[in-house]
Amino acid sequence: MRSLLVLIVFLALVLALVVQQHRAAVRIHSLRSELVEAQAILTAYERMHGLLGDRGIHILKTATRVEILCVGQGAGYPRTPTGVDLDKAATDQLSQAILDIDNYSHLDSDDMPVPQAGFRFRGGNASLDILVSLEGSNVNSPHVDLFVFINNEDGASEYRGHACMYSKPLNDLLVSVVASGENLQ
């Protein structure tokens, strides 16, 4: 009888150990998944910061006015203000879409089309020009090419870079904003 009791206690301890090991394995898997997600978010923030910089992010967050630009071809993509401003709601929506960290998760820098339209975000004395191209975008692969220029108070313009963002919401927003701007001209 005593050996049966010892066997039952031993089996209970072994079963408890197996259950504990399973719980630990599940927790380790969960922590690894969280770590991968955190690293992906950090990478996306680094990409956004690399493209926009502190100043560009600040301008997008504080923009009180966005003017539609006519974009020419050639060095520096000549940008001419059209005199058409977006309303406050469209300004906020476009700023938030460009600052959406999800848009920086999957970037393709090999795509290099010519910008089709532009937006000048004004905040303080500096401004930020975001040029866009929807070239090659379609229902199966909605993407937007962004070209970023920061215009300093002294009139100098700094090219920050470009990125191809795979984002249906941003693509749809820009299609509607560009179309409304063309209708206003």
C-alpha positions as a Markdown table, in Angstrom:
| # | Residue | x | y | z |
|---|---|---|---|---|
| 1 | Met | 0.0 | 0.0 | 0.0 |
| 2 | Arg | 2.8 | 2.3 | 0.9 |
| 3 | Ser | 4.6 | 1.8 | -2.4 |
| 4 | Leu | 1.4 | 2.5 | -4.3 |
| 5 | Leu | 1.0 | 5.8 | -2.4 |
| 6 | Val | 4.7 | 6.7 | -3.3 |
| 7 | Leu | 4.0 | 5.8 | -6.9 |
| 8 | Ile | 0.9 | 8.0 | -7.0 |
| 9 | Val | 2.8 | 10.9 | -5.5 |
| 10 | Phe | 5.7 | 10.3 | -7.9 |
| 11 | Leu | 3.3 | 10.3 | -10.9 |
| 12 | Ala | 1.6 | 13.5 | -9.7 |
| 13 | Leu | 5.0 | 15.2 | -9.4 |
| 14 | Val | 6.0 | 14.1 | -12.9 |
| 15 | Leu | 2.6 | 15.2 | -14.3 |
| 16 | Ala | 3.0 | 18.6 | -12.6 |
| 17 | Leu | 6.4 | 18.9 | -14.0 |
| 18 | Val | 5.2 | 18.1 | -17.5 |
| 19 | Val | 2.4 | 20.7 | -17.2 |
| 20 | Gln | 4.8 | 23.3 | -15.9 |
| 21 | Gln | 7.2 | 22.7 | -18.8 |
| 22 | His | 4.3 | 23.0 | -21.3 |
| 23 | Arg | 3.2 | 26.3 | -19.7 |
| 24 | Ala | 6.8 | 27.6 | -19.9 |
| 25 | Ala | 7.1 | 26.6 | -23.5 |
| 26 | Val | 3.9 | 28.4 | -24.4 |
| 27 | Arg | 5.0 | 31.5 | -22.4 |
| 28 | Ile | 8.4 | 31.5 | -24.2 |
| 29 | His | 6.7 | 31.3 | -27.6 |
| 30 | Ser | 4.4 | 34.1 | -26.6 |
| 31 | Leu | 7.4 | 36.3 | -25.4 |
| 32 | Arg | 9.3 | 35.6 | -28.7 |
| 33 | Ser | 6.3 | 36.6 | -30.7 |
| 34 | Glu | 6.0 | 39.8 | -28.7 |
| 35 | Leu | 9.7 | 40.5 | -29.3 |
| 36 | Val | 9.4 | 40.0 | -33.0 |
| 37 | Glu | 6.4 | 42.4 | -33.1 |
| 38 | Ala | 8.3 | 45.0 | -31.0 |
| 39 | Gln | 11.3 | 44.7 | -33.3 |
| 40 | Ala | 9.1 | 45.2 | -36.4 |
| 41 | Ile | 7.5 | 48.3 | -34.9 |
| 42 | Leu | 10.9 | 49.7 | -34.0 |
| 43 | Thr | 12.1 | 49.1 | -37.5 |
| 44 | Ala | 9.1 | 50.8 | -38.9 |
| 45 | Tyr | 9.7 | 53.9 | -36.7 |
| 46 | Glu | 13.3 | 53.9 | -37.8 |
| 47 | Arg | 12.2 | 53.9 | -41.4 |
| 48 | Met | 9.7 | 56.7 | -40.8 |
| 49 | His | 12.3 | 58.8 | -39.0 |
| 50 | Gly | 14.9 | 58.1 | -41.7 |
| 51 | Leu | 12.5 | 59.3 | -44.4 |
| 52 | Leu | 10.9 | 62.2 | -42.7 |
| 53 | Gly | 13.4 | 63.2 | -40.0 |
| 54 | Asp | 12.5 | 65.0 | -36.7 |
| 55 | Arg | 11.6 | 68.2 | -38.5 |
| 56 | Gly | 9.4 | 66.5 | -41.1 |
| 57 | Ile | 7.5 | 64.5 | -38.5 |
| 58 | His | 7.0 | 67.7 | -36.5 |
| 59 | Ile | 5.7 | 69.6 | -39.5 |
| 60 | Leu | 3.3 | 66.8 | -40.3 |
| 61 | Lys | 2.0 | 66.7 | -36.7 |
| 62 | Thr | 1.5 | 70.5 | -36.5 |
| 63 | Ala | 0.6 | 71.3 | -40.1 |
| 64 | Thr | -2.2 | 73.9 | -40.3 |
| 65 | Arg | -2.2 | 74.2 | -44.0 |
| 66 | Val | -1.6 | 71.9 | -47.0 |
| 67 | Glu | -1.4 | 73.2 | -50.5 |
| 68 | Ile | -1.6 | 71.1 | -53.6 |
| 69 | Leu | 1.6 | 71.4 | -55.8 |
| 70 | Cys | 2.0 | 70.9 | -59.5 |
| 71 | Val | 5.1 | 68.8 | -60.0 |
| 72 | Gly | 7.4 | 69.2 | -63.0 |
| 73 | Gln | 10.0 | 66.8 | -64.3 |
| 74 | Gly | 13.7 | 67.3 | -64.0 |
| 75 | Ala | 16.3 | 67.8 | -61.2 |
| 76 | Gly | 14.6 | 68.3 | -57.8 |
| 77 | Tyr | 11.2 | 67.9 | -59.3 |
| 78 | Pro | 10.2 | 71.5 | -59.7 |
| 79 | Arg | 7.2 | 72.2 | -57.4 |
| 80 | Thr | 4.8 | 75.0 | -58.2 |
| 81 | Pro | 2.0 | 75.9 | -55.7 |
| 82 | Thr | -1.4 | 75.7 | -57.3 |
| 83 | Gly | -3.1 | 78.0 | -54.8 |
| 84 | Val | -5.5 | 75.2 | -53.9 |
| 85 | Asp | -5.5 | 74.3 | -50.2 |
| 86 | Leu | -6.9 | 71.2 | -48.6 |
| 87 | Asp | -9.5 | 71.7 | -45.9 |
| 88 | Lys | -8.6 | 71.1 | -42.3 |
| 89 | Ala | -10.2 | 67.6 | -42.2 |
| 90 | Ala | -8.3 | 66.5 | -45.4 |
| 91 | Thr | -5.1 | 68.0 | -44.0 |
| 92 | Asp | -5.4 | 66.1 | -40.7 |
| 93 | Gln | -6.4 | 62.9 | -42.6 |
| 94 | Leu | -3.4 | 63.1 | -45.0 |
| 95 | Ser | -1.0 | 63.9 | -42.2 |
| 96 | Gln | -2.2 | 61.0 | -40.1 |
| 97 | Ala | -2.0 | 58.6 | -43.0 |
| 98 | Ile | 1.6 | 59.6 | -43.8 |
| 99 | Leu | 2.5 | 59.3 | -40.1 |
| 100 | Asp | 0.7 | 55.9 | -39.8 |
| 101 | Ile | 3.5 | 53.5 | -38.6 |
| 102 | Asp | 1.9 | 50.6 | -40.4 |
| 103 | Asn | 2.8 | 52.2 | -43.8 |
| 104 | Tyr | 6.5 | 51.9 | -42.9 |
| 105 | Ser | 6.4 | 48.2 | -42.2 |
| 106 | His | 6.8 | 47.1 | -45.8 |
| 107 | Leu | 8.8 | 49.5 | -48.0 |
| 108 | Asp | 10.2 | 49.0 | -51.5 |
| 109 | Ser | 12.9 | 51.4 | -52.5 |
| 110 | Asp | 13.6 | 49.9 | -55.9 |
| 111 | Asp | 10.5 | 51.5 | -57.4 |
| 112 | Met | 11.4 | 54.9 | -58.8 |
| 113 | Pro | 8.6 | 56.5 | -60.8 |
| 114 | Val | 8.1 | 60.1 | -61.6 |
| 115 | Pro | 6.0 | 62.1 | -59.0 |
| 116 | Gln | 2.5 | 63.0 | -60.3 |
| 117 | Ala | 1.3 | 65.4 | -57.7 |
| 118 | Gly | 2.5 | 67.1 | -54.5 |
| 119 | Phe | 1.5 | 68.5 | -51.2 |
| 120 | Arg | 3.1 | 71.3 | -49.2 |
| 121 | Phe | 2.6 | 70.9 | -45.5 |
| 122 | Arg | 3.1 | 74.2 | -43.6 |
| 123 | Gly | 4.0 | 74.3 | -40.0 |
| 124 | Gly | 5.9 | 77.3 | -38.6 |
| 125 | Asn | 8.5 | 78.9 | -40.8 |
| 126 | Ala | 9.5 | 75.6 | -42.6 |
| 127 | Ser | 7.5 | 73.4 | -44.9 |
| 128 | Leu | 7.5 | 69.8 | -46.0 |
| 129 | Asp | 6.8 | 68.8 | -49.6 |
| 130 | Ile | 5.5 | 65.3 | -50.1 |
| 131 | Leu | 5.4 | 64.3 | -53.7 |
| 132 | Val | 3.4 | 61.3 | -54.7 |
| 133 | Ser | 3.1 | 58.8 | -57.5 |
| 134 | Leu | 0.4 | 56.2 | -57.9 |
| 135 | Glu | 2.1 | 54.8 | -61.0 |
| 136 | Gly | 1.8 | 51.1 | -61.1 |
| 137 | Ser | -0.7 | 50.9 | -58.3 |
| 138 | Asn | -3.7 | 48.7 | -58.9 |
| 139 | Val | -6.3 | 46.8 | -57.0 |
| 140 | Asn | -4.0 | 43.8 | -56.4 |
| 141 | Ser | -1.0 | 45.9 | -55.4 |
| 142 | Pro | -2.2 | 49.3 | -54.0 |
| 143 | His | 0.9 | 51.3 | -53.3 |
| 144 | Val | 2.1 | 54.9 | -53.1 |
| 145 | Asp | 5.5 | 56.3 | -53.9 |
| 146 | Leu | 6.4 | 59.2 | -51.6 |
| 147 | Phe | 9.2 | 61.7 | -52.3 |
| 148 | Val | 10.1 | 63.9 | -49.3 |
| 149 | Phe | 11.6 | 67.4 | -49.3 |
| 150 | Ile | 12.1 | 69.7 | -46.4 |
| 151 | Asn | 12.0 | 73.4 | -47.2 |
| 152 | Asn | 14.0 | 75.5 | -44.8 |
| 153 | Glu | 13.4 | 79.1 | -43.7 |
| 154 | Asp | 16.2 | 80.3 | -45.9 |
| 155 | Gly | 14.5 | 78.8 | -49.0 |
| 156 | Ala | 16.9 | 75.9 | -49.3 |
| 157 | Ser | 15.3 | 72.5 | -50.0 |
| 158 | Glu | 16.6 | 69.2 | -48.6 |
| 159 | Tyr | 15.7 | 66.0 | -50.3 |
| 160 | Arg | 15.1 | 63.4 | -47.6 |
| 161 | Gly | 14.5 | 60.4 | -49.9 |
| 162 | His | 11.7 | 58.3 | -51.3 |
| 163 | Ala | 9.8 | 55.2 | -50.4 |
| 164 | Cys | 7.2 | 52.9 | -52.0 |
| 165 | Met | 4.5 | 52.1 | -49.4 |
| 166 | Tyr | 2.1 | 49.2 | -49.8 |
| 167 | Ser | -1.0 | 50.7 | -48.2 |
| 168 | Lys | -4.5 | 50.5 | -49.6 |
| 169 | Pro | -5.9 | 53.2 | -47.2 |
| 170 | Leu | -3.1 | 55.6 | -48.1 |
| 171 | Asn | -3.5 | 54.8 | -51.8 |
| 172 | Asp | -7.3 | 55.4 | -51.6 |
| 173 | Leu | -6.9 | 58.6 | -49.7 |
| 174 | Leu | -4.4 | 60.0 | -52.2 |
| 175 | Val | -6.5 | 59.0 | -55.2 |
| 176 | Ser | -9.4 | 60.9 | -53.7 |
| 177 | Val | -7.4 | 64.0 | -52.7 |
| 178 | Val | -5.5 | 64.2 | -56.0 |
| 179 | Ala | -8.8 | 63.8 | -57.9 |
| 180 | Ser | -10.5 | 66.5 | -55.8 |
| 181 | Gly | -7.5 | 68.8 | -56.3 |
| 182 | Glu | -7.7 | 68.3 | -60.1 |
| 183 | Asn | -11.4 | 69.2 | -60.0 |
| 184 | Leu | -10.7 | 72.4 | -58.1 |
| 185 | Gln | -8.0 | 73.7 | -60.6 |
